[in-house]
Amino acid sequence: MERAKTRFRKEAKILSLLGHHSQIPLLLDYFVMDEEFYLVQEFIKGYTLSKVVKRYGVQPEEFVKRTLKSLLPVLSYIHARGVIHR
């Protein structure tokens, strides 16, 4: 359990550094309670891709391309800091 706590704290600290990008929610706090790990992040209003598809159906290729292109800056930002996104 101690190893998991150490890893969790390390990852939370990395996330707190990354939260200064407009596409990454700020990490407000993190803690362990009753051997459970918690991250408290900024709430960003919007829809998940799953909800978009459920509500509007399968999206056209142009929507998919536009969505993927919008992710490139944040992936570049993360990778430039030596972090590999899972």
PyMOL CGO cylinders between C-alpha atoms (Angstrom):
from pymol import cmd
from pymol.cgo import CYLINDER

trace = [
    CYLINDER, 0.00, 0.00, 0.00, 2.86, 2.39, 0.78, 0.3, 1, 1, 1, 1, 1, 1,
    CYLINDER, 2.86, 2.39, 0.78, 4.25, 1.94, -2.73, 0.3, 1, 1, 1, 1, 1, 1,
    CYLINDER, 4.25, 1.94, -2.73, 0.84, 2.75, -4.22, 0.3, 1, 1, 1, 1, 1, 1,
    CYLINDER, 0.84, 2.75, -4.22, 0.57, 5.89, -2.06, 0.3, 1, 1, 1, 1, 1, 1,
    CYLINDER, 0.57, 5.89, -2.06, 4.01, 7.05, -3.16, 0.3, 1, 1, 1, 1, 1, 1,
    CYLINDER, 4.01, 7.05, -3.16, 3.16, 6.51, -6.82, 0.3, 1, 1, 1, 1, 1, 1,
    CYLINDER, 3.16, 6.51, -6.82, -0.21, 8.25, -6.40, 0.3, 1, 1, 1, 1, 1, 1,
    CYLINDER, -0.21, 8.25, -6.40, 1.42, 11.30, -4.79, 0.3, 1, 1, 1, 1, 1, 1,
    CYLINDER, 1.42, 11.30, -4.79, 4.05, 11.45, -7.55, 0.3, 1, 1, 1, 1, 1, 1,
    CYLINDER, 4.05, 11.45, -7.55, 1.41, 11.29, -10.27, 0.3, 1, 1, 1, 1, 1, 1,
    CYLINDER, 1.41, 11.29, -10.27, -0.74, 13.90, -8.50, 0.3, 1, 1, 1, 1, 1, 1,
    CYLINDER, -0.74, 13.90, -8.50, 2.22, 16.29, -8.34, 0.3, 1, 1, 1, 1, 1, 1,
    CYLINDER, 2.22, 16.29, -8.34, 2.85, 15.82, -12.06, 0.3, 1, 1, 1, 1, 1, 1,
    CYLINDER, 2.85, 15.82, -12.06, -0.84, 16.44, -12.76, 0.3, 1, 1, 1, 1, 1, 1,
    CYLINDER, -0.84, 16.44, -12.76, -0.73, 19.63, -10.68, 0.3, 1, 1, 1, 1, 1, 1,
    CYLINDER, -0.73, 19.63, -10.68, 2.13, 20.91, -12.86, 0.3, 1, 1, 1, 1, 1, 1,
    CYLINDER, 2.13, 20.91, -12.86, 0.25, 20.07, -16.07, 0.3, 1, 1, 1, 1, 1, 1,
    CYLINDER, 0.25, 20.07, -16.07, -2.93, 21.83, -14.97, 0.3, 1, 1, 1, 1, 1, 1,
    CYLINDER, -2.93, 21.83, -14.97, -1.66, 25.17, -16.23, 0.3, 1, 1, 1, 1, 1, 1,
    CYLINDER, -1.66, 25.17, -16.23, -2.74, 24.32, -19.78, 0.3, 1, 1, 1, 1, 1, 1,
    CYLINDER, -2.74, 24.32, -19.78, -6.17, 25.47, -20.92, 0.3, 1, 1, 1, 1, 1, 1,
    CYLINDER, -6.17, 25.47, -20.92, -7.18, 21.93, -21.95, 0.3, 1, 1, 1, 1, 1, 1,
    CYLINDER, -7.18, 21.93, -21.95, -6.23, 20.30, -18.64, 0.3, 1, 1, 1, 1, 1, 1,
    CYLINDER, -6.23, 20.30, -18.64, -8.37, 20.77, -15.54, 0.3, 1, 1, 1, 1, 1, 1,
    CYLINDER, -8.37, 20.77, -15.54, -6.59, 22.21, -12.52, 0.3, 1, 1, 1, 1, 1, 1,
    CYLINDER, -6.59, 22.21, -12.52, -5.80, 19.79, -9.74, 0.3, 1, 1, 1, 1, 1, 1,
    CYLINDER, -5.80, 19.79, -9.74, -7.30, 21.38, -6.64, 0.3, 1, 1, 1, 1, 1, 1,
    CYLINDER, -7.30, 21.38, -6.64, -6.35, 18.72, -4.12, 0.3, 1, 1, 1, 1, 1, 1,
    CYLINDER, -6.35, 18.72, -4.12, -5.45, 15.07, -3.70, 0.3, 1, 1, 1, 1, 1, 1,
    CYLINDER, -5.45, 15.07, -3.70, -5.58, 12.77, -0.71, 0.3, 1, 1, 1, 1, 1, 1,
    CYLINDER, -5.58, 12.77, -0.71, -5.85, 9.19, 0.52, 0.3, 1, 1, 1, 1, 1, 1,
    CYLINDER, -5.85, 9.19, 0.52, -8.72, 8.24, 2.82, 0.3, 1, 1, 1, 1, 1, 1,
    CYLINDER, -8.72, 8.24, 2.82, -9.50, 4.73, 4.04, 0.3, 1, 1, 1, 1, 1, 1,
    CYLINDER, -9.50, 4.73, 4.04, -6.93, 3.36, 1.56, 0.3, 1, 1, 1, 1, 1, 1,
    CYLINDER, -6.93, 3.36, 1.56, -8.78, 4.98, -1.37, 0.3, 1, 1, 1, 1, 1, 1,
    CYLINDER, -8.78, 4.98, -1.37, -7.11, 7.55, -3.63, 0.3, 1, 1, 1, 1, 1, 1,
    CYLINDER, -7.11, 7.55, -3.63, -8.89, 10.80, -4.52, 0.3, 1, 1, 1, 1, 1, 1,
    CYLINDER, -8.89, 10.80, -4.52, -8.15, 13.61, -6.96, 0.3, 1, 1, 1, 1, 1, 1,
    CYLINDER, -8.15, 13.61, -6.96, -10.15, 16.83, -6.75, 0.3, 1, 1, 1, 1, 1, 1,
    CYLINDER, -10.15, 16.83, -6.75, -10.07, 18.63, -10.09, 0.3, 1, 1, 1, 1, 1, 1,
    CYLINDER, -10.07, 18.63, -10.09, -11.65, 21.69, -11.61, 0.3, 1, 1, 1, 1, 1, 1,
    CYLINDER, -11.65, 21.69, -11.61, -15.07, 20.95, -13.08, 0.3, 1, 1, 1, 1, 1, 1,
    CYLINDER, -15.07, 20.95, -13.08, -15.26, 21.61, -16.80, 0.3, 1, 1, 1, 1, 1, 1,
    CYLINDER, -15.26, 21.61, -16.80, -18.75, 21.78, -18.19, 0.3, 1, 1, 1, 1, 1, 1,
    CYLINDER, -18.75, 21.78, -18.19, -19.29, 19.90, -21.41, 0.3, 1, 1, 1, 1, 1, 1,
    CYLINDER, -19.29, 19.90, -21.41, -20.07, 16.55, -22.95, 0.3, 1, 1, 1, 1, 1, 1,
    CYLINDER, -20.07, 16.55, -22.95, -18.00, 13.41, -23.20, 0.3, 1, 1, 1, 1, 1, 1,
    CYLINDER, -18.00, 13.41, -23.20, -17.60, 11.89, -26.65, 0.3, 1, 1, 1, 1, 1, 1,
    CYLINDER, -17.60, 11.89, -26.65, -19.76, 8.99, -25.49, 0.3, 1, 1, 1, 1, 1, 1,
    CYLINDER, -19.76, 8.99, -25.49, -22.62, 11.37, -24.69, 0.3, 1, 1, 1, 1, 1, 1,
    CYLINDER, -22.62, 11.37, -24.69, -22.24, 13.16, -28.03, 0.3, 1, 1, 1, 1, 1, 1,
    CYLINDER, -22.24, 13.16, -28.03, -22.52, 9.88, -29.92, 0.3, 1, 1, 1, 1, 1, 1,
    CYLINDER, -22.52, 9.88, -29.92, -25.39, 8.68, -27.75, 0.3, 1, 1, 1, 1, 1, 1,
    CYLINDER, -25.39, 8.68, -27.75, -27.30, 11.93, -28.22, 0.3, 1, 1, 1, 1, 1, 1,
    CYLINDER, -27.30, 11.93, -28.22, -26.48, 12.78, -31.84, 0.3, 1, 1, 1, 1, 1, 1,
    CYLINDER, -26.48, 12.78, -31.84, -25.34, 9.47, -33.29, 0.3, 1, 1, 1, 1, 1, 1,
    CYLINDER, -25.34, 9.47, -33.29, -22.16, 8.64, -35.12, 0.3, 1, 1, 1, 1, 1, 1,
    CYLINDER, -22.16, 8.64, -35.12, -20.37, 11.81, -36.18, 0.3, 1, 1, 1, 1, 1, 1,
    CYLINDER, -20.37, 11.81, -36.18, -19.05, 12.57, -39.66, 0.3, 1, 1, 1, 1, 1, 1,
    CYLINDER, -19.05, 12.57, -39.66, -15.37, 12.20, -40.50, 0.3, 1, 1, 1, 1, 1, 1,
    CYLINDER, -15.37, 12.20, -40.50, -14.81, 15.98, -40.42, 0.3, 1, 1, 1, 1, 1, 1,
    CYLINDER, -14.81, 15.98, -40.42, -16.01, 16.15, -36.80, 0.3, 1, 1, 1, 1, 1, 1,
    CYLINDER, -16.01, 16.15, -36.80, -13.66, 13.32, -35.83, 0.3, 1, 1, 1, 1, 1, 1,
    CYLINDER, -13.66, 13.32, -35.83, -10.70, 14.98, -37.57, 0.3, 1, 1, 1, 1, 1, 1,
    CYLINDER, -10.70, 14.98, -37.57, -11.45, 18.33, -35.94, 0.3, 1, 1, 1, 1, 1, 1,
    CYLINDER, -11.45, 18.33, -35.94, -11.75, 16.70, -32.51, 0.3, 1, 1, 1, 1, 1, 1,
    CYLINDER, -11.75, 16.70, -32.51, -8.49, 14.79, -32.89, 0.3, 1, 1, 1, 1, 1, 1,
    CYLINDER, -8.49, 14.79, -32.89, -6.68, 17.91, -34.12, 0.3, 1, 1, 1, 1, 1, 1,
    CYLINDER, -6.68, 17.91, -34.12, -7.91, 19.81, -31.06, 0.3, 1, 1, 1, 1, 1, 1,
    CYLINDER, -7.91, 19.81, -31.06, -6.14, 17.25, -28.86, 0.3, 1, 1, 1, 1, 1, 1,
    CYLINDER, -6.14, 17.25, -28.86, -2.73, 17.65, -30.51, 0.3, 1, 1, 1, 1, 1, 1,
    CYLINDER, -2.73, 17.65, -30.51, -1.67, 20.84, -28.65, 0.3, 1, 1, 1, 1, 1, 1,
    CYLINDER, -1.67, 20.84, -28.65, -2.37, 19.32, -25.24, 0.3, 1, 1, 1, 1, 1, 1,
    CYLINDER, -2.37, 19.32, -25.24, -0.60, 16.06, -26.13, 0.3, 1, 1, 1, 1, 1, 1,
    CYLINDER, -0.60, 16.06, -26.13, 2.39, 18.04, -27.34, 0.3, 1, 1, 1, 1, 1, 1,
    CYLINDER, 2.39, 18.04, -27.34, 2.37, 20.07, -24.10, 0.3, 1, 1, 1, 1, 1, 1,
    CYLINDER, 2.37, 20.07, -24.10, 2.26, 16.91, -21.98, 0.3, 1, 1, 1, 1, 1, 1,
    CYLINDER, 2.26, 16.91, -21.98, 4.93, 15.07, -23.95, 0.3, 1, 1, 1, 1, 1, 1,
    CYLINDER, 4.93, 15.07, -23.95, 7.23, 18.11, -23.94, 0.3, 1, 1, 1, 1, 1, 1,
    CYLINDER, 7.23, 18.11, -23.94, 7.26, 17.79, -20.14, 0.3, 1, 1, 1, 1, 1, 1,
    CYLINDER, 7.26, 17.79, -20.14, 8.28, 14.13, -20.29, 0.3, 1, 1, 1, 1, 1, 1,
    CYLINDER, 8.28, 14.13, -20.29, 4.87, 12.77, -19.36, 0.3, 1, 1, 1, 1, 1, 1,
    CYLINDER, 4.87, 12.77, -19.36, 3.32, 9.91, -21.27, 0.3, 1, 1, 1, 1, 1, 1,
    CYLINDER, 3.32, 9.91, -21.27, -0.49, 10.05, -21.26, 0.3, 1, 1, 1, 1, 1, 1,
    CYLINDER, -0.49, 10.05, -21.26, -2.29, 6.77, -20.64, 0.3, 1, 1, 1, 1, 1, 1,
]
cmd.load_cgo(trace, "trace")
